[in-house]
Amino acid sequence: MTIYLSDEIRDRVKAIADRERRSFSFVVEEVLIKGLEASETESNGKE
């Protein structure tokens, strides 16, 4: 799968990956999971 990120987002993810000594892909997956969980929690709170 290919995703396209803006330069700003790519740089921010790379900075996190470098700081945490993780791969770029790992950080992207981690951020997506956290975002999805937050979105689901927010949606459940509105019901």
PQR file with spaces between the fields and no chain letter, atoms N, CA, C, O and H, PARSE charges and radii, in Angstrom:
ATOM       1  N    MET     1       0.850   -1.170    0.000 -0.4000 1.5000
ATOM       2  CA   MET     1       0.000    0.000    0.000 -0.0000 2.0000
ATOM       3  C    MET     1       0.897    1.235    0.000  0.5500 1.7000
ATOM       4  O    MET     1       1.959    1.260    0.623 -0.5500 1.4000
ATOM       5  N    THR     2       0.449    2.226   -0.699 -0.4000 1.5000
ATOM       6  CA   THR     2       1.178    3.488   -0.737 -0.0000 2.0000
ATOM       7  C    THR     2       0.274    4.592   -0.226  0.5500 1.7000
ATOM       8  O    THR     2      -0.888    4.690   -0.620 -0.5500 1.4000
ATOM       9  H    THR     2      -0.413    2.206   -1.206  0.4000 1.0000
ATOM      10  N    ILE     3       0.815    5.423    0.652 -0.4000 1.5000
ATOM      11  CA   ILE     3       0.080    6.608    1.088 -0.0000 2.0000
ATOM      12  C    ILE     3       0.963    7.817    0.823  0.5500 1.7000
ATOM      13  O    ILE     3       2.191    7.732    0.858 -0.5500 1.4000
ATOM      14  H    ILE     3       1.759    5.343    0.972  0.4000 1.0000
ATOM      15  N    TYR     4       0.324    8.925    0.561 -0.4000 1.5000
ATOM      16  CA   TYR     4       1.050   10.155    0.288 -0.0000 2.0000
ATOM      17  C    TYR     4       0.848   11.106    1.454  0.5500 1.7000
ATOM      18  O    TYR     4      -0.283   11.391    1.849 -0.5500 1.4000
ATOM      19  H    TYR     4      -0.673    8.994    0.532  0.4000 1.0000
ATOM      20  N    LEU     5       1.951   11.594    2.001 -0.4000 1.5000
ATOM      21  CA   LEU     5       1.916   12.502    3.140 -0.0000 2.0000
ATOM      22  C    LEU     5       2.515   13.840    2.731  0.5500 1.7000
ATOM      23  O    LEU     5       3.425   13.904    1.904 -0.5500 1.4000
ATOM      24  H    LEU     5       2.870   11.363    1.680  0.4000 1.0000
ATOM      25  N    SER     6       1.994   14.897    3.319 -0.4000 1.5000
ATOM      26  CA   SER     6       2.595   16.209    3.075 -0.0000 2.0000
ATOM      27  C    SER     6       4.001   16.216    3.673  0.5500 1.7000
ATOM      28  O    SER     6       4.323   15.398    4.534 -0.5500 1.4000
ATOM      29  H    SER     6       1.254   14.845    3.990  0.4000 1.0000
ATOM      30  N    ASP     7       4.823   17.137    3.212 -0.4000 1.5000
ATOM      31  CA   ASP     7       6.185   17.239    3.747 -0.0000 2.0000
ATOM      32  C    ASP     7       6.165   17.455    5.252  0.5500 1.7000
ATOM      33  O    ASP     7       6.975   16.874    5.975 -0.5500 1.4000
ATOM      34  H    ASP     7       4.562   17.801    2.512  0.4000 1.0000
ATOM      35  N    GLU     8       5.245   18.287    5.727 -0.4000 1.5000
ATOM      36  CA   GLU     8       5.166   18.579    7.163 -0.0000 2.0000
ATOM      37  C    GLU     8       4.868   17.316    7.967  0.5500 1.7000
ATOM      38  O    GLU     8       5.529   17.048    8.969 -0.5500 1.4000
ATOM      39  H    GLU     8       4.587   18.759    5.140  0.4000 1.0000
ATOM      40  N    ILE     9       3.885   16.547    7.537 -0.4000 1.5000
ATOM      41  CA   ILE     9       3.518   15.323    8.260 -0.0000 2.0000
ATOM      42  C    ILE     9       4.653   14.312    8.188  0.5500 1.7000
ATOM      43  O    ILE     9       4.994   13.686    9.191 -0.5500 1.4000
ATOM      44  H    ILE     9       3.347   16.765    6.722  0.4000 1.0000
ATOM      45  N    ARG    10       5.237   14.152    7.008 -0.4000 1.5000
ATOM      46  CA   ARG    10       6.347   13.210    6.855 -0.0000 2.0000
ATOM      47  C    ARG    10       7.504   13.578    7.782  0.5500 1.7000
ATOM      48  O    ARG    10       8.093   12.703    8.416 -0.5500 1.4000
ATOM      49  H    ARG    10       4.960   14.662    6.193  0.4000 1.0000
ATOM      50  N    ASP    11       7.829   14.861    7.863 -0.4000 1.5000
ATOM      51  CA   ASP    11       8.922   15.306    8.730 -0.0000 2.0000
ATOM      52  C    ASP    11       8.600   15.069   10.199  0.5500 1.7000
ATOM      53  O    ASP    11       9.474   14.685   10.976 -0.5500 1.4000
ATOM      54  H    ASP    11       7.351   15.572    7.348  0.4000 1.0000
ATOM      55  N    ARG    12       7.352   15.295   10.579 -0.4000 1.5000
ATOM      56  CA   ARG    12       6.953   15.083   11.978 -0.0000 2.0000
ATOM      57  C    ARG    12       7.011   13.606   12.345  0.5500 1.7000
ATOM      58  O    ARG    12       7.471   13.250   13.430 -0.5500 1.4000
ATOM      59  H    ARG    12       6.642   15.607    9.948  0.4000 1.0000
ATOM      60  N    VAL    13       6.545   12.743   11.441 -0.4000 1.5000
ATOM      61  CA   VAL    13       6.599   11.299   11.696 -0.0000 2.0000
ATOM      62  C    VAL    13       8.048   10.836   11.755  0.5500 1.7000
ATOM      63  O    VAL    13       8.411   10.035   12.616 -0.5500 1.4000
ATOM      64  H    VAL    13       6.172   13.032   10.560  0.4000 1.0000
ATOM      65  N    LYS    14       8.876   11.336   10.844 -0.4000 1.5000
ATOM      66  CA   LYS    14      10.296   10.953   10.845 -0.0000 2.0000
ATOM      67  C    LYS    14      10.972   11.381   12.142  0.5500 1.7000
ATOM      68  O    LYS    14      11.798   10.641   12.677 -0.5500 1.4000
ATOM      69  H    LYS    14       8.581   11.987   10.144  0.4000 1.0000
ATOM      70  N    ALA    15      10.637   12.557   12.654 -0.4000 1.5000
ATOM      71  CA   ALA    15      11.226   13.033   13.909 -0.0000 2.0000
ATOM      72  C    ALA    15      10.846   12.114   15.068  0.5500 1.7000
ATOM      73  O    ALA    15      11.680   11.800   15.916 -0.5500 1.4000
ATOM      74  H    ALA    15       9.966   13.158   12.220  0.4000 1.0000
ATOM      75  N    ILE    16       9.590   11.687   15.100 -0.4000 1.5000
ATOM      76  CA   ILE    16       9.154   10.754   16.149 -0.0000 2.0000
ATOM      77  C    ILE    16       9.898    9.433   16.008  0.5500 1.7000
ATOM      78  O    ILE    16      10.390    8.885   16.994 -0.5500 1.4000
ATOM      79  H    ILE    16       8.912   11.942   14.411  0.4000 1.0000
ATOM      80  N    ALA    17       9.979    8.925   14.787 -0.4000 1.5000
ATOM      81  CA   ALA    17      10.667    7.654   14.539 -0.0000 2.0000
ATOM      82  C    ALA    17      12.128    7.734   14.967  0.5500 1.7000
ATOM      83  O    ALA    17      12.644    6.811   15.598 -0.5500 1.4000
ATOM      84  H    ALA    17       9.579    9.370   13.986  0.4000 1.0000
ATOM      85  N    ASP    18      12.788    8.825   14.630 -0.4000 1.5000
ATOM      86  CA   ASP    18      14.192    8.992   15.016 -0.0000 2.0000
ATOM      87  C    ASP    18      14.340    9.080   16.527  0.5500 1.7000
ATOM      88  O    ASP    18      15.230    8.460   17.108 -0.5500 1.4000
ATOM      89  H    ASP    18      12.369    9.574   14.118  0.4000 1.0000
ATOM      90  N    ARG    19      13.466    9.852   17.159 -0.4000 1.5000
ATOM      91  CA   ARG    19      13.539   10.041   18.610 -0.0000 2.0000
ATOM      92  C    ARG    19      13.295    8.729   19.358  0.5500 1.7000
ATOM      93  O    ARG    19      13.967    8.441   20.349 -0.5500 1.4000
ATOM      94  H    ARG    19      12.742   10.356   16.686  0.4000 1.0000
ATOM      95  N    GLU    20      12.335    7.937   18.880 -0.4000 1.5000
ATOM      96  CA   GLU    20      11.973    6.694   19.558 -0.0000 2.0000
ATOM      97  C    GLU    20      12.727    5.484   19.018  0.5500 1.7000
ATOM      98  O    GLU    20      12.527    4.358   19.474 -0.5500 1.4000
ATOM      99  H    GLU    20      11.790    8.171   18.075  0.4000 1.0000
ATOM     100  N    ARG    21      13.600    5.733   18.036 -0.4000 1.5000
ATOM     101  CA   ARG    21      14.372    4.659   17.396 -0.0000 2.0000
ATOM     102  C    ARG    21      13.453    3.555   16.874  0.5500 1.7000
ATOM     103  O    ARG    21      13.670    2.367   17.118 -0.5500 1.4000
ATOM     104  H    ARG    21      13.763    6.648   17.665  0.4000 1.0000
ATOM     105  N    ARG    22      12.431    3.983   16.155 -0.4000 1.5000
ATOM     106  CA   ARG    22      11.464    3.079   15.534 -0.0000 2.0000
ATOM     107  C    ARG    22      11.495    3.310   14.030  0.5500 1.7000
ATOM     108  O    ARG    22      12.039    4.306   13.553 -0.5500 1.4000
ATOM     109  H    ARG    22      12.256    4.948   15.957  0.4000 1.0000
ATOM     110  N    SER    23      10.905    2.383   13.294 -0.4000 1.5000
ATOM     111  CA   SER    23      10.825    2.585   11.846 -0.0000 2.0000
ATOM     112  C    SER    23       9.723    3.585   11.525  0.5500 1.7000
ATOM     113  O    SER    23       8.785    3.773   12.300 -0.5500 1.4000
ATOM     114  H    SER    23      10.463    1.574   13.681  0.4000 1.0000
ATOM     115  N    PHE    24       9.854    4.208   10.390 -0.4000 1.5000
ATOM     116  CA   PHE    24       8.855    5.168    9.922 -0.0000 2.0000
ATOM     117  C    PHE    24       7.487    4.487    9.841  0.5500 1.7000
ATOM     118  O    PHE    24       6.485    5.040   10.294 -0.5500 1.4000
ATOM     119  H    PHE    24      10.616    4.056    9.760  0.4000 1.0000
ATOM     120  N    SER    25       7.453    3.283    9.261 -0.4000 1.5000
ATOM     121  CA   SER    25       6.185    2.552    9.107 -0.0000 2.0000
ATOM     122  C    SER    25       5.550    2.233   10.448  0.5500 1.7000
ATOM     123  O    SER    25       4.330    2.315   10.591 -0.5500 1.4000
ATOM     124  H    SER    25       8.267    2.834    8.893  0.4000 1.0000
ATOM     125  N    PHE    26       6.362    1.872   11.432 -0.4000 1.5000
ATOM     126  CA   PHE    26       5.839    1.573   12.766 -0.0000 2.0000
ATOM     127  C    PHE    26       5.153    2.799   13.347  0.5500 1.7000
ATOM     128  O    PHE    26       4.060    2.695   13.905 -0.5500 1.4000
ATOM     129  H    PHE    26       7.353    1.806   11.316  0.4000 1.0000
ATOM     130  N    VAL    27       5.781    3.953   13.220 -0.4000 1.5000
ATOM     131  CA   VAL    27       5.209    5.183   13.776 -0.0000 2.0000
ATOM     132  C    VAL    27       3.922    5.557   13.044  0.5500 1.7000
ATOM     133  O    VAL    27       2.955    5.977   13.679 -0.5500 1.4000
ATOM     134  H    VAL    27       6.669    4.037   12.766  0.4000 1.0000
ATOM     135  N    VAL    28       3.895    5.412   11.721 -0.4000 1.5000
ATOM     136  CA   VAL    28       2.670    5.699   10.970 -0.0000 2.0000
ATOM     137  C    VAL    28       1.541    4.803   11.471  0.5500 1.7000
ATOM     138  O    VAL    28       0.434    5.279   11.722 -0.5500 1.4000
ATOM     139  H    VAL    28       4.681    5.071   11.206  0.4000 1.0000
ATOM     140  N    GLU    29       1.814    3.517   11.617 -0.4000 1.5000
ATOM     141  CA   GLU    29       0.788    2.585   12.099 -0.0000 2.0000
ATOM     142  C    GLU    29       0.333    2.952   13.509  0.5500 1.7000
ATOM     143  O    GLU    29      -0.863    2.942   13.799 -0.5500 1.4000
ATOM     144  H    GLU    29       2.713    3.130   11.414  0.4000 1.0000
ATOM     145  N    GLU    30       1.274    3.273   14.376 -0.4000 1.5000
ATOM     146  CA   GLU    30       0.953    3.640   15.759 -0.0000 2.0000
ATOM     147  C    GLU    30       0.058    4.886   15.801  0.5500 1.7000
ATOM     148  O    GLU    30      -0.922    4.924   16.546 -0.5500 1.4000
ATOM     149  H    GLU    30       2.246    3.281   14.141  0.4000 1.0000
ATOM     150  N    VAL    31       0.393    5.887   15.012 -0.4000 1.5000
ATOM     151  CA   VAL    31      -0.392    7.126   14.976 -0.0000 2.0000
ATOM     152  C    VAL    31      -1.789    6.858   14.420  0.5500 1.7000
ATOM     153  O    VAL    31      -2.771    7.392   14.935 -0.5500 1.4000
ATOM     154  H    VAL    31       1.189    5.855   14.407  0.4000 1.0000
ATOM     155  N    LEU    32      -1.887    6.043   13.380 -0.4000 1.5000
ATOM     156  CA   LEU    32      -3.200    5.715   12.816 -0.0000 2.0000
ATOM     157  C    LEU    32      -4.067    4.969   13.825  0.5500 1.7000
ATOM     158  O    LEU    32      -5.255    5.263   13.961 -0.5500 1.4000
ATOM     159  H    LEU    32      -1.090    5.609   12.961  0.4000 1.0000
ATOM     160  N    ILE    33      -3.482    4.011   14.531 -0.4000 1.5000
ATOM     161  CA   ILE    33      -4.237    3.257   15.540 -0.0000 2.0000
ATOM     162  C    ILE    33      -4.741    4.192   16.628  0.5500 1.7000
ATOM     163  O    ILE    33      -5.912    4.130   17.004 -0.5500 1.4000
ATOM     164  H    ILE    33      -2.517    3.772   14.421  0.4000 1.0000
ATOM     165  N    LYS    34      -3.877    5.051   17.134 -0.4000 1.5000
ATOM     166  CA   LYS    34      -4.289    5.993   18.182 -0.0000 2.0000
ATOM     167  C    LYS    34      -5.394    6.919   17.686  0.5500 1.7000
ATOM     168  O    LYS    34      -6.345    7.202   18.415 -0.5500 1.4000
ATOM     169  H    LYS    34      -2.926    5.101   16.829  0.4000 1.0000
ATOM     170  N    GLY    35      -5.270    7.388   16.457 -0.4000 1.5000
ATOM     171  CA   GLY    35      -6.294    8.260   15.888 -0.0000 2.0000
ATOM     172  C    GLY    35      -7.624    7.547   15.715  0.5500 1.7000
ATOM     173  O    GLY    35      -8.678    8.112   16.007 -0.5500 1.4000
ATOM     174  H    GLY    35      -4.498    7.158   15.865  0.4000 1.0000
ATOM     175  N    LEU    36      -7.580    6.310   15.244 -0.4000 1.5000
ATOM     176  CA   LEU    36      -8.812    5.536   15.083 -0.0000 2.0000
ATOM     177  C    LEU    36      -9.473    5.267   16.425  0.5500 1.7000
ATOM     178  O    LEU    36     -10.692    5.379   16.558 -0.5500 1.4000
ATOM     179  H    LEU    36      -6.724    5.851   15.007  0.4000 1.0000
ATOM     180  N    GLU    37      -8.667    4.911   17.421 -0.4000 1.5000
ATOM     181  CA   GLU    37      -9.218    4.659   18.755 -0.0000 2.0000
ATOM     182  C    GLU    37      -9.849    5.920   19.330  0.5500 1.7000
ATOM     183  O    GLU    37     -10.921    5.858   19.930 -0.5500 1.4000
ATOM     184  H    GLU    37      -7.677    4.819   17.313  0.4000 1.0000
ATOM     185  N    ALA    38      -9.200    7.047   19.153 -0.4000 1.5000
ATOM     186  CA   ALA    38      -9.744    8.312   19.655 -0.0000 2.0000
ATOM     187  C    ALA    38     -11.042    8.656   18.934  0.5500 1.7000
ATOM     188  O    ALA    38     -11.994    9.130   19.553 -0.5500 1.4000
ATOM     189  H    ALA    38      -8.328    7.097   18.665  0.4000 1.0000
ATOM     190  N    SER    39     -11.078    8.418   17.632 -0.4000 1.5000
ATOM     191  CA   SER    39     -12.278    8.700   16.849 -0.0000 2.0000
ATOM     192  C    SER    39     -13.433    7.804   17.278  0.5500 1.7000
ATOM     193  O    SER    39     -14.572    8.258   17.389 -0.5500 1.4000
ATOM     194  H    SER    39     -10.305    8.033   17.129  0.4000 1.0000
ATOM     195  N    GLU    40     -13.135    6.527   17.520 -0.4000 1.5000
ATOM     196  CA   GLU    40     -14.166    5.589   17.965 -0.0000 2.0000
ATOM     197  C    GLU    40     -14.676    5.958   19.350  0.5500 1.7000
ATOM     198  O    GLU    40     -15.877    5.885   19.610 -0.5500 1.4000
ATOM     199  H    GLU    40     -12.210    6.158   17.430  0.4000 1.0000
ATOM     200  N    THR    41     -13.775    6.351   20.235 -0.4000 1.5000
ATOM     201  CA   THR    41     -14.163    6.758   21.586 -0.0000 2.0000
ATOM     202  C    THR    41     -15.045    7.995   21.520  0.5500 1.7000
ATOM     203  O    THR    41     -16.055    8.086   22.218 -0.5500 1.4000
ATOM     204  H    THR    41     -12.799    6.410   20.024  0.4000 1.0000
ATOM     205  N    GLU    42     -14.659    8.942   20.679 -0.4000 1.5000
ATOM     206  CA   GLU    42     -15.439   10.169   20.513 -0.0000 2.0000
ATOM     207  C    GLU    42     -16.820    9.847   19.950  0.5500 1.7000
ATOM     208  O    GLU    42     -17.820   10.405   20.403 -0.5500 1.4000
ATOM     209  H    GLU    42     -13.839    8.868   20.112  0.4000 1.0000
ATOM     210  N    SER    43     -16.883    8.957   18.972 -0.4000 1.5000
ATOM     211  CA   SER    43     -18.165    8.572   18.370 -0.0000 2.0000
ATOM     212  C    SER    43     -19.055    7.869   19.383  0.5500 1.7000
ATOM     213  O    SER    43     -20.263    8.105   19.417 -0.5500 1.4000
ATOM     214  H    SER    43     -16.071    8.504   18.604  0.4000 1.0000
ATOM     215  N    ASN    44     -18.472    7.011   20.206 -0.4000 1.5000
ATOM     216  CA   ASN    44     -19.246    6.292   21.219 -0.0000 2.0000
ATOM     217  C    ASN    44     -19.770    7.237   22.284  0.5500 1.7000
ATOM     218  O    ASN    44     -20.838    6.994   22.846 -0.5500 1.4000
ATOM     219  H    ASN    44     -17.491    6.820   20.179  0.4000 1.0000
ATOM     220  N    GLY    45     -19.058    8.290   22.571 -0.4000 1.5000
ATOM     221  CA   GLY    45     -19.483    9.259   23.570 -0.0000 2.0000
ATOM     222  C    GLY    45     -20.644   10.112   23.105  0.5500 1.7000
ATOM     223  O    GLY    45     -21.356   10.687   23.928 -0.5500 1.4000
ATOM     224  H    GLY    45     -18.190    8.487   22.114  0.4000 1.0000
ATOM     225  N    LYS    46     -20.846   10.204   21.809 -0.4000 1.5000
ATOM     226  CA   LYS    46     -21.917   11.039   21.254 -0.0000 2.0000
ATOM     227  C    LYS    46     -23.244   10.299   21.160  0.5500 1.7000
ATOM     228  O    LYS    46     -24.279   10.904   20.878 -0.5500 1.4000
ATOM     229  H    LYS    46     -20.267    9.737   21.141  0.4000 1.0000
ATOM     230  N    GLU    47     -23.214    8.982   21.399 -0.4000 1.5000
ATOM     231  CA   GLU    47     -24.449    8.190   21.267 -0.0000 2.0000
ATOM     232  C    GLU    47     -25.325    8.315   22.480  0.5500 1.7000
ATOM     233  O    GLU    47     -26.398    7.715   22.531 -0.5500 1.4000
ATOM     234  H    GLU    47     -22.374    8.491   21.628  0.4000 1.0000
